[in-house]
Amino acid sequence: MSLRRGLLPALPALLFLGAFFLLPVAEMLVGSVQGNAGELTLANFERIASTPIYARVLWITFWISALTAVLAVLLAYPIAYLLCRLSPHGRERWLLWIMLPFWTSYLVKTYAWMLLLSRKGLLTTLAAKVVDDPSGLVPALSGTLIGMVHAMLPLAVITLLPIMRTIDKRLMPAAETLGASRAMSFFSVFLPLSGPGVAAASLLVFITSLGFFIVPALLGSPREMMVAQLVISSVLDLFDLHFAGALSVVLLVCSLLVFWLFDRVAGLSSLSGEAPKNRRAGVSQHLLIGLGHALSGLLPRRYGQGDSLILTGYSVLLVALLILPVLVVIPLAFTSAPYIAFPPKLFSLKWFAEFFFSPVWQAALWRSLSVGVLTALFAMILGFGATLALTRLPSRWNKLLFALFISPLIVPRIVIALGLLYLFSRIGLAGRDLGLVIGHTVLALPYVVVTLSAAFKQYDWRLDDAARILGASPLTRLRTVTLPLMSSSLVSAFLLAFITSFDDLTIAIFVSGGINTTLPKQMWDSIQLALSPTLAAVSTTLVAFIVVFALLARWVSSRATAKLQGR
């Protein structure tokens, strides 16, 4: 197949990213070296370099992001290891419970931790029975880390799992047959082979954390201020787009450097669940093997049933800790008091009535739903064509295009949002739903490409060849063979794209406008004022919505799988 013909399905995605990702980021880069009169200057970067507070904020941003990545991956690794040993049905049930808090809005989760960790929160109230003067964890570094690790831990699990599943399960028994202990075989065989997954999970968590501002703003103090907060303040408070651009450029350069190092160590293919091929063992793998030799003497030679129970118990406890903070919000939505207090004074539905009958809240809700559905559809169409092209192209072009398609995932979200603000303010899309859909599609497209890339790697192309031999046209083969076989992956990709749009706050702050807000933007504005029971009602509604949506997606996926197995 010629290069031109192979690229054809990816052409819409390439044009879209060129117009609404590469161009806005380029405009932001140019704006960062311009003064108020449009002259070229490095004054913004000199200001960053010469002002100690900015250097401290950059250091805090990278330090908190690195700590979040380390803690999230360390906590997630045992869960992912357990999941890769389970049957497909058991793994699917576990993943449902792990993904529920991941799909839940960052604002809902942060709101829950504010209620738990504040000076009058549930945990502080319980501690008051033991300690005379308990102090809350909010605002503080500990509260910021708790909130960020809680938000990122499911992402670490679902990034680790695909690489772990590619590891041949016969390797560890083979090592034990040759005399290695169970601990030695794990540290010398399984852990090094899962190294690319560890690197991929660390990268995604670290890069995502770089753009965080919700958690540090609500759970942290000024000492934990991160770069994204400075960018938002520069735009909304100081109206200094050029300085905000300079801050974003610094963040972007650091992110690209980390991304380059990741590609050298683990390879881009690990982001789609594929173990790197033809890659020699790196320094990290040799270190992991050496760690196995050091620890093997400290651990039992054989693992028994008790060790498996410990692993299962740990995973159950951690998944419960993922879910329980969100559930704490639910009883507060039914309080009869006009304020948040533990225990809540039950029972009243007036806060739900205030949410469902408020024109402001309902307008924000319907705008988020409509924009989310349109975003998911556009991202699916663009992402399917892009991924289909990746399966047909030579490896050299495949790697280059895959890097381009997932680049919005690598670039901090605040950088994309600022770039779109530059572009949309010039072409009149700021404050319009179309601008939101475009911005959210930029964010959602990488998730669709990564999800479908993993599905295409397991796709049996002989079925497509058989349909072609029998005379089916390309469109017929797509409709009757490819789409039905990939239906569960398409549902997962649609769900991820919808949740990415529905939960976004960064793009909404810059693009949505001051009047017509999305639901996350309306929640953000309300949280800034007070922790009201109405917010608890909104959060409870969103949790119920996510549960129904996840169960519906699982039902559609199960029906598609059963239908294919019945053929």
Salt bridges, closest charged atoms under 4 A:
GLU27 OE2 - ARG426 NH2 2.16
GLU92 OE2 - ARG554 NE 3.43
ASP168 OD2 - ARG170 NH2 2.77
GLU176 OE2 - ARG182 NE 3.59
GLU176 OE1 - ARG302 NH1 2.87
ASP240 OD2 - ARG47 NH1 3.60
ASP263 OD2 - LYS399 NZ 3.58
GLU274 OE2 - LYS277 NZ 3.72
GLU274 OE1 - LYS457 NZ 3.60
ASP433 OD1 - ARG367 NE 2.41
ASP460 OD1 - ARG462 NE 2.95
ASP464 OD2 - ARG477 NE 3.30
ASP465 OD1 - ARG468 NH2 3.65
ASP504 OD1 - ARG413 NH1 3.50
ASP504 OD2 - HIS440 NE2 2.93
ASP525 OD2 - LYS521 NZ 3.10
